[in-house]
Amino acid sequence: MNSAPPLDKDHITALLEKAHSTYATNTTGANADYIPYLAKVPSQLFGIAVAFPDGSVLETGDTDYEFAIESISKVFNLALAIEQVGPEQLRQKVGADATGLPFNSVMALALHDEKPLSPLVNAGAMSTVSLIKAKDAEDRWQQVLDIQSRFAGRSISLSEEVNQSEQTTNFHNRGIAWILYSANSLYCDPMEACDVYTRGCSTLVTARDLALMGATLANGGVHPLTKEQVVSPQNVPRILSEMVMEGLYTASGDWLYSVGLPGKSGVGGGILAVAPGKLAISVFSPPLDKAGNSVRGQLVAEYICRELGLSIFSP
Ligand code: GLN
């Protein structure tokens, strides 16, 4: 069998450009429209970035466009909570399993003893946010914003417009928060958990930011540029394993089969794939499939990972 080609940066740049030109013509999928802001983002925007543990970033397309991080924020909430309460508490109170259900499912709660199962679905993410040790709502929010900034290596900001769009339409998530609370699976005021979780989804990142956030995970928790140890090395494999199980919701198995890396998507059109020790790939392209994952994002990740032999299951 052929061994994987070395990670040559010129070769990777050529792959990014090839991926961009090939998949730019794919117009399947549609922007998320249940959050009004997301429906208005130009669908043709398309950026791909790859970041390495040495801090270099290769990019093509719209990698400077700031888009809503959405569910990718769940990964960083998890990193914060796991550092504060430890992996065992996190597993006991939130879980470490696939739900096999859509990201906003309430069935997951009803079927599984009212533990949300995964920190990467809406229920589990609110439960995770509620585990963060905070003196009040503002402190909880500042910690959520701060962990995103530390993973990105720059100051990340809330978009008032995205937040307003989400907060005025997030009735379903508020319902989930109350169900969790009634089942003793939320550890702060339910509307505080929902509010802070929603704000965390409403920050703006670029594809370049996202690649560096992923490269921090690929690099044992150390940011490649700031050199800060953002999350302890022993918690990185736990975060990545949660991403393997639930990062792309009901398509997590398909993603693992075709890409073979821990991943995370957001309904803003971002997707992140992490190759431990090697690199992180991020794609921004708003049109989503039915599971809520960027169509082009999945195609690009599959192509690059196949060409570079990056699957964690490859010899
Ligand atoms: N803010 C969105 C929500 O809670 C995030 C969902 C997602 O990106 N999958 O529904």
Residues whose N, C-alpha, C, O or C-beta is under 5 A from the ligand:
A	BS01	LIG	E70 S71 F103 N122 C201 S265 G266 V267 G268 G292
